[in-house]
Amino acid sequence: MKPFYHYMLQYRGVKDKDDPRKRLADWMFNDHDFPKQETDYDELSRYLELNSPFPEALQTFDDVWDDYNN
């Protein structure tokens, strides 16, 4: 399974700048400490809980995580 970060890169090109998936992907790309090789939900969720870039980031993560696993 490819890392979640790699999956999220597809959302960086979204034209709607208000799309929360794009916002999360852009933040992940620019956060040099983001665990870019991680595939574990708990590890990623914990990181986001401590470093959430915007209010709906955790909900966005959960929504995208479902797609990532299907």
C-alpha positions as CSV (number, residue, x, y, z in Angstrom):
1,M,0.0,0.0,0.0
2,K,1.4,3.4,-0.9
3,P,1.7,6.0,1.9
4,F,-1.3,8.2,2.6
5,Y,0.7,11.2,1.7
6,H,1.2,10.0,-1.8
7,Y,-2.5,9.3,-2.1
8,M,-3.3,12.9,-1.0
9,L,-1.0,14.4,-3.7
10,Q,-3.8,13.9,-6.2
11,Y,-5.8,16.7,-4.5
12,R,-3.1,19.3,-4.8
13,G,-4.2,20.1,-8.4
14,V,-7.8,20.7,-7.5
15,K,-8.9,24.0,-8.9
16,D,-11.3,24.8,-6.0
17,K,-9.0,26.4,-3.5
18,D,-11.7,26.1,-0.8
19,D,-11.8,22.3,-1.2
20,P,-10.8,20.9,2.3
21,R,-9.0,18.0,0.6
22,K,-6.9,20.4,-1.4
23,R,-6.2,22.5,1.7
24,L,-5.1,19.3,3.6
25,A,-3.0,18.1,0.7
26,D,-1.3,21.4,0.4
27,W,-0.6,21.6,4.1
28,M,0.8,18.1,4.1
29,F,3.1,18.9,1.2
30,N,4.4,22.0,2.9
31,D,4.8,20.5,6.4
32,H,8.3,19.1,6.4
33,D,7.6,17.1,9.6
34,F,4.5,15.4,8.2
35,P,5.1,11.6,8.3
36,K,5.1,11.2,4.5
37,Q,5.9,7.4,4.5
38,E,3.2,6.5,7.1
39,T,0.3,4.2,6.2
40,D,-1.1,3.7,9.8
41,Y,-4.4,5.6,10.6
42,D,-3.5,6.0,14.3
43,E,-0.1,7.6,13.6
44,L,-1.5,10.0,11.1
45,S,-4.5,10.9,13.1
46,R,-2.4,11.5,16.2
47,Y,-0.1,13.8,14.1
48,L,-3.0,15.7,12.8
49,E,-4.6,16.1,16.2
50,L,-1.4,17.7,17.5
51,N,-0.8,19.8,14.4
52,S,-4.2,20.4,12.8
53,P,-3.9,23.1,10.2
54,F,-7.6,24.2,10.0
55,P,-10.7,23.3,12.0
56,E,-12.2,20.7,9.6
57,A,-8.8,19.0,8.9
58,L,-9.5,15.9,11.1
59,Q,-12.9,15.4,9.5
60,T,-11.4,15.8,6.1
61,F,-8.7,13.3,7.0
62,D,-11.3,10.7,8.1
63,D,-13.4,11.2,4.9
64,V,-10.3,10.8,2.7
65,W,-9.0,7.9,4.7
66,D,-12.2,5.9,3.8
67,D,-11.5,6.5,0.1
68,Y,-7.8,5.7,0.6
69,N,-8.7,2.2,2.0
70,N,-11.2,1.3,-0.7
